[in-house]
Amino acid sequence: MRLVLNIEDHRINFFLELLNSLDFVAIEKDAPELTLAEKQFIDNRLLHHAQNKDKSILWSDLKLQLENE
């Protein structure tokens, strides 16, 4: 089973402490936390994509183009 929680940033530490106190919970961090600059970059790219959907290309189409070059 997989459980996904959407927790506000300012409440993360509280929930992690609470979960760590339970003997049947294992917390795994798959990746390091993103920096503020990385989060802002991603937000900007998502905004750009949302504003320019007509210029998007499917990954499968791009892959074919690159393979044919």
DOTORMI-88996 format. One record per residue: chain; y, z, x of N, C-alpha, C in turn; residue number from 1; residue in one letter. Coordinates in steps of 0.2 Angstrom, whole numbers, always signed. Example, Ala and Ser with C-alpha at 12.3 -4.5 7.8 and 13.67 -1.06 7.14 Angstrom:
<pt><chain>A</chain><n_north>-28</n_north><n_up>+39</n_up><n_east>+66</n_east><ca_north>-22</ca_north><ca_up>+39</ca_up><ca_east>+62</ca_east><c_north>-16</c_north><c_up>+39</c_up><c_east>+66</c_east><n>1</n><res>a</res></pt>
<pt><chain>A</chain><n_north>-11</n_north><n_up>+35</n_up><n_east>+64</n_east><ca_north>-5</ca_north><ca_up>+36</ca_up><ca_east>+68</ca_east><c_north>+0</c_north><c_up>+39</c_up><c_east>+64</c_east><n>2</n><res>s</res></pt>
//
This chain:
<pt><chain>A</chain><n_north>-6</n_north><n_up>+0</n_up><n_east>+4</n_east><ca_north>+0</ca_north><ca_up>+0</ca_up><ca_east>+0</ca_east><c_north>+6</c_north><c_up>+0</c_up><c_east>+4</c_east><n>1</n><res>m</res></pt>
<pt><chain>A</chain><n_north>+11</n_north><n_up>-3</n_up><n_east>+2</n_east><ca_north>+17</ca_north><ca_up>-4</ca_up><ca_east>+6</ca_east><c_north>+23</c_north><c_up>-1</c_up><c_east>+1</c_east><n>2</n><res>r</res></pt>
<pt><chain>A</chain><n_north>+27</n_north><n_up>+3</n_up><n_east>+3</n_east><ca_north>+33</ca_north><ca_up>+6</ca_up><ca_east>-1</ca_east><c_north>+39</c_north><c_up>+4</c_up><c_east>+3</c_east><n>3</n><res>l</res></pt>
<pt><chain>A</chain><n_north>+44</n_north><n_up>+1</n_up><n_east>-1</n_east><ca_north>+50</ca_north><ca_up>-1</ca_up><ca_east>+2</ca_east><c_north>+56</c_north><c_up>+3</c_up><c_east>-2</c_east><n>4</n><res>v</res></pt>
<pt><chain>A</chain><n_north>+60</n_north><n_up>+6</n_up><n_east>+2</n_east><ca_north>+65</ca_north><ca_up>+10</ca_up><ca_east>-1</ca_east><c_north>+72</c_north><c_up>+7</c_up><c_east>+1</c_east><n>5</n><res>l</res></pt>
<pt><chain>A</chain><n_north>+76</n_north><n_up>+6</n_up><n_east>-3</n_east><ca_north>+83</ca_north><ca_up>+4</ca_up><ca_east>-2</ca_east><c_north>+88</c_north><c_up>+10</c_up><c_east>-1</c_east><n>6</n><res>n</res></pt>
<pt><chain>A</chain><n_north>+89</n_north><n_up>+12</n_up><n_east>+5</n_east><ca_north>+93</ca_north><ca_up>+18</ca_up><ca_east>+6</ca_east><c_north>+100</c_north><c_up>+17</c_up><c_east>+9</c_east><n>7</n><res>i</res></pt>
<pt><chain>A</chain><n_north>+105</n_north><n_up>+20</n_up><n_east>+6</n_east><ca_north>+111</ca_north><ca_up>+19</ca_up><ca_east>+9</ca_east><c_north>+112</c_north><c_up>+22</c_up><c_east>+16</c_east><n>8</n><res>e</res></pt>
<pt><chain>A</chain><n_north>+115</n_north><n_up>+18</n_up><n_east>+20</n_east><ca_north>+115</ca_north><ca_up>+20</ca_up><ca_east>+27</ca_east><c_north>+117</c_north><c_up>+27</c_up><c_east>+29</c_east><n>9</n><res>d</res></pt>
<pt><chain>A</chain><n_north>+122</n_north><n_up>+30</n_up><n_east>+25</n_east><ca_north>+124</ca_north><ca_up>+37</ca_up><ca_east>+26</ca_east><c_north>+118</c_north><c_up>+42</c_up><c_east>+24</c_east><n>10</n><res>h</res></pt>
<pt><chain>A</chain><n_north>+113</n_north><n_up>+40</n_up><n_east>+21</n_east><ca_north>+108</ca_north><ca_up>+44</ca_up><ca_east>+18</ca_east><c_north>+101</c_north><c_up>+44</c_up><c_east>+22</c_east><n>11</n><res>r</res></pt>
<pt><chain>A</chain><n_north>+101</n_north><n_up>+39</n_up><n_east>+27</n_east><ca_north>+95</ca_north><ca_up>+37</ca_up><ca_east>+31</ca_east><c_north>+92</c_north><c_up>+43</c_up><c_east>+34</c_east><n>12</n><res>i</res></pt>
<pt><chain>A</chain><n_north>+96</n_north><n_up>+47</n_up><n_east>+38</n_east><ca_north>+94</ca_north><ca_up>+53</ca_up><ca_east>+42</ca_east><c_north>+90</c_north><c_up>+58</c_up><c_east>+37</c_east><n>13</n><res>n</res></pt>
<pt><chain>A</chain><n_north>+93</n_north><n_up>+59</n_up><n_east>+32</n_east><ca_north>+91</ca_north><ca_up>+64</ca_up><ca_east>+27</ca_east><c_north>+84</c_north><c_up>+62</c_up><c_east>+25</c_east><n>14</n><res>f</res></pt>
<pt><chain>A</chain><n_north>+83</n_north><n_up>+56</n_up><n_east>+23</n_east><ca_north>+76</ca_north><ca_up>+53</ca_up><ca_east>+20</ca_east><c_north>+71</c_north><c_up>+53</c_up><c_east>+26</c_east><n>15</n><res>f</res></pt>
<pt><chain>A</chain><n_north>+73</n_north><n_up>+51</n_up><n_east>+32</n_east><ca_north>+69</ca_north><ca_up>+51</ca_up><ca_east>+37</ca_east><c_north>+66</c_north><c_up>+58</c_up><c_east>+39</c_east><n>16</n><res>l</res></pt>
<pt><chain>A</chain><n_north>+70</n_north><n_up>+63</n_up><n_east>+39</n_east><ca_north>+68</ca_north><ca_up>+70</ca_up><ca_east>+40</ca_east><c_north>+64</c_north><c_up>+73</c_up><c_east>+34</c_east><n>17</n><res>e</res></pt>
<pt><chain>A</chain><n_north>+65</n_north><n_up>+71</n_up><n_east>+28</n_east><ca_north>+61</ca_north><ca_up>+73</ca_up><ca_east>+23</ca_east><c_north>+54</c_north><c_up>+70</c_up><c_east>+23</c_east><n>18</n><res>l</res></pt>
<pt><chain>A</chain><n_north>+54</n_north><n_up>+63</n_up><n_east>+25</n_east><ca_north>+47</ca_north><ca_up>+60</ca_up><ca_east>+25</ca_east><c_north>+44</c_north><c_up>+62</c_up><c_east>+31</c_east><n>19</n><res>l</res></pt>
<pt><chain>A</chain><n_north>+47</n_north><n_up>+64</n_up><n_east>+37</n_east><ca_north>+43</ca_north><ca_up>+67</ca_up><ca_east>+43</ca_east><c_north>+40</c_north><c_up>+73</c_up><c_east>+41</c_east><n>20</n><res>n</res></pt>
<pt><chain>A</chain><n_north>+43</n_north><n_up>+77</n_up><n_east>+37</n_east><ca_north>+40</ca_north><ca_up>+84</ca_up><ca_east>+35</ca_east><c_north>+34</c_north><c_up>+83</c_up><c_east>+31</c_east><n>21</n><res>s</res></pt>
<pt><chain>A</chain><n_north>+32</n_north><n_up>+77</n_up><n_east>+28</n_east><ca_north>+26</ca_north><ca_up>+76</ca_up><ca_east>+25</ca_east><c_north>+20</c_north><c_up>+74</c_up><c_east>+29</c_east><n>22</n><res>l</res></pt>
<pt><chain>A</chain><n_north>+15</n_north><n_up>+78</n_up><n_east>+29</n_east><ca_north>+9</ca_north><ca_up>+76</ca_up><ca_east>+34</ca_east><c_north>+6</c_north><c_up>+70</c_up><c_east>+32</c_east><n>23</n><res>d</res></pt>
<pt><chain>A</chain><n_north>+6</n_north><n_up>+67</n_up><n_east>+27</n_east><ca_north>+3</ca_north><ca_up>+61</ca_up><ca_east>+25</ca_east><c_north>+7</c_north><c_up>+54</c_up><c_east>+26</c_east><n>24</n><res>f</res></pt>
<pt><chain>A</chain><n_north>+13</n_north><n_up>+55</n_up><n_east>+29</n_east><ca_north>+18</ca_north><ca_up>+50</ca_up><ca_east>+29</ca_east><c_north>+18</c_north><c_up>+48</c_up><c_east>+37</c_east><n>25</n><res>v</res></pt>
<pt><chain>A</chain><n_north>+18</n_north><n_up>+42</n_up><n_east>+38</n_east><ca_north>+19</ca_north><ca_up>+39</ca_up><ca_east>+45</ca_east><c_north>+25</c_north><c_up>+34</c_up><c_east>+45</c_east><n>26</n><res>a</res></pt>
<pt><chain>A</chain><n_north>+29</n_north><n_up>+35</n_up><n_east>+49</n_east><ca_north>+35</ca_north><ca_up>+31</ca_up><ca_east>+49</ca_east><c_north>+35</c_north><c_up>+27</c_up><c_east>+56</c_east><n>27</n><res>i</res></pt>
<pt><chain>A</chain><n_north>+35</n_north><n_up>+20</n_up><n_east>+54</n_east><ca_north>+35</ca_north><ca_up>+16</ca_up><ca_east>+60</ca_east><c_north>+41</c_north><c_up>+12</c_up><c_east>+60</c_east><n>28</n><res>e</res></pt>
<pt><chain>A</chain><n_north>+44</n_north><n_up>+11</n_up><n_east>+66</n_east><ca_north>+50</ca_north><ca_up>+7</ca_up><ca_east>+66</ca_east><c_north>+48</c_north><c_up>+0</c_up><c_east>+70</c_east><n>29</n><res>k</res></pt>
<pt><chain>A</chain><n_north>+49</n_north><n_up>-5</n_up><n_east>+66</n_east><ca_north>+46</ca_north><ca_up>-12</ca_up><ca_east>+69</ca_east><c_north>+51</c_north><c_up>-15</c_up><c_east>+74</c_east><n>30</n><res>d</res></pt>
<pt><chain>A</chain><n_north>+58</n_north><n_up>-13</n_up><n_east>+73</n_east><ca_north>+63</ca_north><ca_up>-16</ca_up><ca_east>+77</ca_east><c_north>+68</c_north><c_up>-11</c_up><c_east>+78</c_east><n>31</n><res>a</res></pt>
<pt><chain>A</chain><n_north>+72</n_north><n_up>-12</n_up><n_east>+83</n_east><ca_north>+78</ca_north><ca_up>-7</ca_up><ca_east>+84</ca_east><c_north>+83</c_north><c_up>-9</c_up><c_east>+79</c_east><n>32</n><res>p</res></pt>
<pt><chain>A</chain><n_north>+87</n_north><n_up>-4</n_up><n_east>+78</n_east><ca_north>+93</ca_north><ca_up>-4</ca_up><ca_east>+73</ca_east><c_north>+98</c_north><c_up>-10</c_up><c_east>+76</c_east><n>33</n><res>e</res></pt>
<pt><chain>A</chain><n_north>+100</n_north><n_up>-13</n_up><n_east>+71</n_east><ca_north>+105</ca_north><ca_up>-19</ca_up><ca_east>+73</ca_east><c_north>+112</c_north><c_up>-15</c_up><c_east>+74</c_east><n>34</n><res>l</res></pt>
<pt><chain>A</chain><n_north>+116</n_north><n_up>-18</n_up><n_east>+79</n_east><ca_north>+122</ca_north><ca_up>-16</ca_up><ca_east>+80</ca_east><c_north>+127</c_north><c_up>-18</c_up><c_east>+75</c_east><n>35</n><res>t</res></pt>
<pt><chain>A</chain><n_north>+133</n_north><n_up>-15</n_up><n_east>+74</n_east><ca_north>+138</ca_north><ca_up>-17</ca_up><ca_east>+69</ca_east><c_north>+140</c_north><c_up>-24</c_up><c_east>+70</c_east><n>36</n><res>l</res></pt>
<pt><chain>A</chain><n_north>+140</n_north><n_up>-26</n_up><n_east>+77</n_east><ca_north>+142</ca_north><ca_up>-33</ca_up><ca_east>+78</ca_east><c_north>+137</c_north><c_up>-38</c_up><c_east>+75</c_east><n>37</n><res>a</res></pt>
<pt><chain>A</chain><n_north>+130</n_north><n_up>-36</n_up><n_east>+76</n_east><ca_north>+125</ca_north><ca_up>-40</ca_up><ca_east>+74</ca_east><c_north>+125</c_north><c_up>-41</c_up><c_east>+66</c_east><n>38</n><res>e</res></pt>
<pt><chain>A</chain><n_north>+126</n_north><n_up>-35</n_up><n_east>+63</n_east><ca_north>+126</ca_north><ca_up>-35</ca_up><ca_east>+56</ca_east><c_north>+132</c_north><c_up>-39</c_up><c_east>+53</c_east><n>39</n><res>k</res></pt>
<pt><chain>A</chain><n_north>+138</n_north><n_up>-39</n_up><n_east>+56</n_east><ca_north>+143</ca_north><ca_up>-43</ca_up><ca_east>+54</ca_east><c_north>+142</c_north><c_up>-50</c_up><c_east>+55</c_east><n>40</n><res>q</res></pt>
<pt><chain>A</chain><n_north>+139</n_north><n_up>-52</n_up><n_east>+61</n_east><ca_north>+137</ca_north><ca_up>-59</ca_up><ca_east>+62</ca_east><c_north>+132</c_north><c_up>-62</c_up><c_east>+57</c_east><n>41</n><res>f</res></pt>
<pt><chain>A</chain><n_north>+127</n_north><n_up>-58</n_up><n_east>+55</n_east><ca_north>+123</ca_north><ca_up>-60</ca_up><ca_east>+50</ca_east><c_north>+126</c_north><c_up>-61</c_up><c_east>+43</c_east><n>42</n><res>i</res></pt>
<pt><chain>A</chain><n_north>+130</n_north><n_up>-56</n_up><n_east>+41</n_east><ca_north>+134</ca_north><ca_up>-56</ca_up><ca_east>+35</ca_east><c_north>+139</c_north><c_up>-62</c_up><c_east>+35</c_east><n>43</n><res>d</res></pt>
<pt><chain>A</chain><n_north>+142</n_north><n_up>-64</n_up><n_east>+41</n_east><ca_north>+146</ca_north><ca_up>-70</ca_up><ca_east>+41</ca_east><c_north>+142</c_north><c_up>-76</c_up><c_east>+40</c_east><n>44</n><res>n</res></pt>
<pt><chain>A</chain><n_north>+136</n_north><n_up>-77</n_up><n_east>+43</n_east><ca_north>+132</ca_north><ca_up>-83</ca_up><ca_east>+43</ca_east><c_north>+129</c_north><c_up>-83</c_up><c_east>+36</c_east><n>45</n><res>r</res></pt>
<pt><chain>A</chain><n_north>+127</n_north><n_up>-78</n_up><n_east>+32</n_east><ca_north>+125</ca_north><ca_up>-78</ca_up><ca_east>+25</ca_east><c_north>+131</c_north><c_up>-80</c_up><c_east>+21</c_east><n>46</n><res>l</res></pt>
<pt><chain>A</chain><n_north>+137</n_north><n_up>-78</n_up><n_east>+22</n_east><ca_north>+143</ca_north><ca_up>-80</ca_up><ca_east>+18</ca_east><c_north>+144</c_north><c_up>-88</c_up><c_east>+19</c_east><n>47</n><res>l</res></pt>
<pt><chain>A</chain><n_north>+144</n_north><n_up>-90</n_up><n_east>+25</n_east><ca_north>+145</ca_north><ca_up>-97</ca_up><ca_east>+27</ca_east><c_north>+139</c_north><c_up>-101</c_up><c_east>+23</c_east><n>48</n><res>h</res></pt>
<pt><chain>A</chain><n_north>+133</n_north><n_up>-99</n_up><n_east>+23</n_east><ca_north>+128</ca_north><ca_up>-103</ca_up><ca_east>+20</ca_east><c_north>+129</c_north><c_up>-103</c_up><c_east>+13</c_east><n>49</n><res>h</res></pt>
<pt><chain>A</chain><n_north>+131</n_north><n_up>-97</n_up><n_east>+10</n_east><ca_north>+132</ca_north><ca_up>-97</ca_up><ca_east>+2</ca_east><c_north>+138</c_north><c_up>-102</c_up><c_east>+0</c_east><n>50</n><res>a</res></pt>
<pt><chain>A</chain><n_north>+143</n_north><n_up>-103</n_up><n_east>+5</n_east><ca_north>+149</ca_north><ca_up>-107</ca_up><ca_east>+3</ca_east><c_north>+147</c_north><c_up>-114</c_up><c_east>+5</c_east><n>51</n><res>q</res></pt>
<pt><chain>A</chain><n_north>+142</n_north><n_up>-116</n_up><n_east>+8</n_east><ca_north>+140</ca_north><ca_up>-122</ca_up><ca_east>+11</ca_east><c_north>+133</c_north><c_up>-124</c_up><c_east>+9</c_east><n>52</n><res>n</res></pt>
<pt><chain>A</chain><n_north>+130</n_north><n_up>-123</n_up><n_east>+4</n_east><ca_north>+123</ca_north><ca_up>-124</ca_up><ca_east>+2</ca_east><c_north>+122</c_north><c_up>-131</c_up><c_east>+2</c_east><n>53</n><res>k</res></pt>
<pt><chain>A</chain><n_north>+127</n_north><n_up>-135</n_up><n_east>+0</n_east><ca_north>+126</ca_north><ca_up>-143</ca_up><ca_east>+0</ca_east><c_north>+125</c_north><c_up>-146</c_up><c_east>+7</c_east><n>54</n><res>d</res></pt>
<pt><chain>A</chain><n_north>+126</n_north><n_up>-142</n_up><n_east>+12</n_east><ca_north>+125</ca_north><ca_up>-144</ca_up><ca_east>+19</ca_east><c_north>+119</c_north><c_up>-141</c_up><c_east>+22</c_east><n>55</n><res>k</res></pt>
<pt><chain>A</chain><n_north>+115</n_north><n_up>-138</n_up><n_east>+19</n_east><ca_north>+109</ca_north><ca_up>-134</ca_up><ca_east>+21</ca_east><c_north>+103</c_north><c_up>-140</c_up><c_east>+22</c_east><n>56</n><res>s</res></pt>
<pt><chain>A</chain><n_north>+98</n_north><n_up>-138</n_up><n_east>+26</n_east><ca_north>+92</ca_north><ca_up>-142</ca_up><ca_east>+27</ca_east><c_north>+86</c_north><c_up>-138</c_up><c_east>+27</c_east><n>57</n><res>i</res></pt>
<pt><chain>A</chain><n_north>+81</n_north><n_up>-140</n_up><n_east>+24</n_east><ca_north>+75</ca_north><ca_up>-136</ca_up><ca_east>+24</ca_east><c_north>+72</c_north><c_up>-136</c_up><c_east>+31</c_east><n>58</n><res>l</res></pt>
<pt><chain>A</chain><n_north>+69</n_north><n_up>-130</n_up><n_east>+33</n_east><ca_north>+66</ca_north><ca_up>-130</ca_up><ca_east>+39</ca_east><c_north>+61</c_north><c_up>-135</c_up><c_east>+40</c_east><n>59</n><res>w</res></pt>
<pt><chain>A</chain><n_north>+57</n_north><n_up>-136</n_up><n_east>+35</n_east><ca_north>+51</ca_north><ca_up>-142</ca_up><ca_east>+36</ca_east><c_north>+54</c_north><c_up>-148</c_up><c_east>+38</c_east><n>60</n><res>s</res></pt>
<pt><chain>A</chain><n_north>+60</n_north><n_up>-150</n_up><n_east>+35</n_east><ca_north>+64</ca_north><ca_up>-156</ca_up><ca_east>+36</ca_east><c_north>+66</c_north><c_up>-156</c_up><c_east>+43</c_east><n>61</n><res>d</res></pt>
<pt><chain>A</chain><n_north>+69</n_north><n_up>-151</n_up><n_east>+45</n_east><ca_north>+72</ca_north><ca_up>-151</ca_up><ca_east>+52</ca_east><c_north>+66</c_north><c_up>-151</c_up><c_east>+57</c_east><n>62</n><res>l</res></pt>
<pt><chain>A</chain><n_north>+61</n_north><n_up>-148</n_up><n_east>+56</n_east><ca_north>+55</ca_north><ca_up>-148</ca_up><ca_east>+60</ca_east><c_north>+53</c_north><c_up>-155</c_up><c_east>+61</c_east><n>63</n><res>k</res></pt>
<pt><chain>A</chain><n_north>+52</n_north><n_up>-159</n_up><n_east>+56</n_east><ca_north>+50</ca_north><ca_up>-166</ca_up><ca_east>+56</ca_east><c_north>+55</c_north><c_up>-170</c_up><c_east>+60</c_east><n>64</n><res>l</res></pt>
<pt><chain>A</chain><n_north>+61</n_north><n_up>-169</n_up><n_east>+59</n_east><ca_north>+67</ca_north><ca_up>-173</ca_up><ca_east>+63</ca_east><c_north>+66</c_north><c_up>-171</c_up><c_east>+70</c_east><n>65</n><res>q</res></pt>
<pt><chain>A</chain><n_north>+65</n_north><n_up>-165</n_up><n_east>+72</n_east><ca_north>+64</ca_north><ca_up>-163</ca_up><ca_east>+79</ca_east><c_north>+58</c_north><c_up>-166</c_up><c_east>+82</c_east><n>66</n><res>l</res></pt>
<pt><chain>A</chain><n_north>+53</n_north><n_up>-166</n_up><n_east>+78</n_east><ca_north>+46</ca_north><ca_up>-169</ca_up><ca_east>+81</ca_east><c_north>+47</c_north><c_up>-176</c_up><c_east>+82</c_east><n>67</n><res>e</res></pt>
<pt><chain>A</chain><n_north>+51</n_north><n_up>-180</n_up><n_east>+78</n_east><ca_north>+51</ca_north><ca_up>-187</ca_up><ca_east>+78</ca_east><c_north>+56</c_north><c_up>-189</c_up><c_east>+83</c_east><n>68</n><res>n</res></pt>
<pt><chain>A</chain><n_north>+60</n_north><n_up>-185</n_up><n_east>+87</n_east><ca_north>+65</ca_north><ca_up>-187</ca_up><ca_east>+92</ca_east><c_north>+62</c_north><c_up>-188</c_up><c_east>+98</c_east><n>69</n><res>e</res></pt>
//
